């Protein structure tokens, strides 16, 4: 898939999250319906930067590490996305925290990832700090602005999005 596909409504919205959410919704629809091809790298970049942001905002950096399994491929996509979006403070925070995670040996990290996240968990406490809350950049606005500037952005009506999804999947979809 070569394009980022979002709805016209999200493109026209004054809420910057709407375009990010539209991209996420389209990707999730395809995933749920069994899409096996490659997604547009720029669409995935926005998707995973939002995933990272949501995880850290909700539960701290430790939650992102735990829920993502500290996946190097995913981390590279996020780093690249933060750089492309010119989210300098967020990138600095991510790199700072990643350096800390990298001080753990494989056994310690595996114990954290395979263990219980809640309850007494010194690794979880060590991975979290207040630095994220001190970031002044609005990552949602940066992500949305970056998405809107992509040359491969395809803005469609909701019906056209369903039609495109059906073409990509090779099957009809139920519309709720």
BELBEL-V951445 format. One record per run of one state. SS is the DSSP state (2 for helix, 1 for strand, 0 for the rest). FROM is the first residue (numbers start at 1). LEN is the number of residues. If there is no record, write none. Layout:
<<SS & FROM & LEN> <SS & FROM & LEN>>
//
This chain:
<<0 & 1 & 3> <1 & 4 & 4> <2 & 8 & 5> <0 & 13 & 4> <2 & 17 & 16> <0 & 33 & 8> <2 & 41 & 19> <0 & 60 & 1> <2 & 61 & 8> <0 & 69 & 3> <2 & 72 & 13> <0 & 85 & 3> <2 & 88 & 14> <0 & 102 & 4> <2 & 106 & 9> <0 & 115 & 7> <2 & 122 & 6> <0 & 128 & 3> <2 & 131 & 4> <0 & 135 & 4> <2 & 139 & 11> <0 & 150 & 3> <1 & 153 & 4> <0 & 157 & 1> <2 & 158 & 12> <0 & 170 & 7>>
//
